[in-house]
Each structure stands twice: as structure tokens, then as C-alpha cells.
Amino acid sequence: MNLEKLLTIDSSFVLTGLGVLVRSPAGLAAEPLRRFTLYTTLAVKLVFADGQGYSTTASVEEIARPSSDDQPTPPEPALLLHLTDSLELPPGTEVWLTQEPAPAADWL
């Protein structure tokens, strides 16, 4: 499989006990994530500015950004990284899909 860039990190937030939520810059929604259903677990690789990589998993989430005019904003896709190590995730770090997720099983 060819690697697919999912997003470039603009900001990250540690959610204690859950992982690190990362999102793309405002106005540049992570469109490649829209093809996945919420909570899909993905195999990803973080690529830092120096070219080093870190493999992990992430789940597809949605977030809403605050608006300046008090109007609701539509949710945007984001990723919740499941990190086993404490990592600095500076803006500009890229997140790449390394493996297509298995198709969801039918429950009925």
C-alpha cells in the first residue's frame, strides 16, 4: 500500500487516560479522514520535521472549533493518537496512514 497523508498537526491536546488529540490547521480540515467512520482505528506513522518516524495507532474523532461570531461550527475530523511513549508533537508533524483498516464486520 502507498502511504496516504491524513493530516499535518496544527495543535495537540493530551486527554489523560485516552491519548493525544491532534487536529489540522483551521480552514484546512483533514479531508482524507472523512472517508472513515467515527472511531475507526488506523495504523499510522508520525513523521517529524527531522524525518524521523514513530508508528502507532489512532482513532478517527470529530471536534468543533470555537467561532468568533458565536455561531455553531460544523465538526471537523481529528485523530486521537494512542501513544505508548511521551512525545512532543510540534506543529508541522505529519500523520500518515500505513495500512488500510479491516472492513467492519456486520453485526447482524
N, C-alpha and C positions, 0 to 999 in steps of 0.2 A: 504494500500500500504506500502511496505517496503521502508524505506528511501534509497536513492541512492546518494553516494558521487559524486559530479560533479567535484570539484577541491579543491586543497589546495592553498591558496593565497600565492603568492611569492611577488607580488607588487600590489599597487593600485594607481590610479590616479583620482583626483577629476576633473570632467568635468562640470564646472559651468552650471547650468540650466538643466543638463541631468542626472547626478548621479555620481557613482563611478565605474570606470572601474577596474576590477580585473582580474589578469592572474595567471596562474600556472608557476612554475619554467621553465626556458629554458630547452628544451630537454625532458620535461615531459608534453607534450600537454594534455589538458583536454579532453581526448578521449571520455568520456561519453557525452560531449556536441555535438559531431559530428552527433548524430542521430536526432538532432533538426534542423529545418531550421533557417536561419538567422532571427533575430528579434522576434523569438518566446518568449512570456512572460511566465516565470516559477515562481511557488511558491517555495521559497527556505527558508532554515534556515541556518543562520551563527552560527557556533559553535566555540567558543573561547577556548584558551588553558586551561582556568579555568573551562571549562564545561558549562558555561553559553551560552544560545542561544538567537538569535534575528531573528524573522520571517519577511520576506519582499518579494518583487518580484524582478525579474531580467530579462533582455532580453539577448538573445544569440547574440553575436557580433563576429567579426573577427579582429585580429590585426596581424601585421607583425613586427618581431623583426629586429633590425639592424644587419647586418652581418659584420664580421671583414674583409672580403675579397671583399667588395663592390658588391657581387652577391645578386640578389634578393632572399629573403627567402619566402617560402610558408606561407600563412596566417594560424594562429592558432586560435582555438576558445577561446573566453573570455566571461566574463559576465559583463553587465552594471547593477549594483545594484541600485534600486530605494529606497533610504533611506529617511525616514521621520525624523530621528534623526541624529545628527552629531556623528559619531562613529569612533574610532580608529580601523583600520583593520590591525593588525600586521601580518607579515609573519607567516604562520602556521595555520592561521584561516581557518577552513574548510567550504565549501559551499555544502549543501545537498539539493537535490530535495525532496520536501514534498508532492507534488501532480502532477500527470501526467497532462500535458496541454490538453485542449479540442482539438479534431481534428479540423483542419482548415476547414472552410466552403467553398464549391465550389462557385466560383463567377459567373459561367455561368451555 
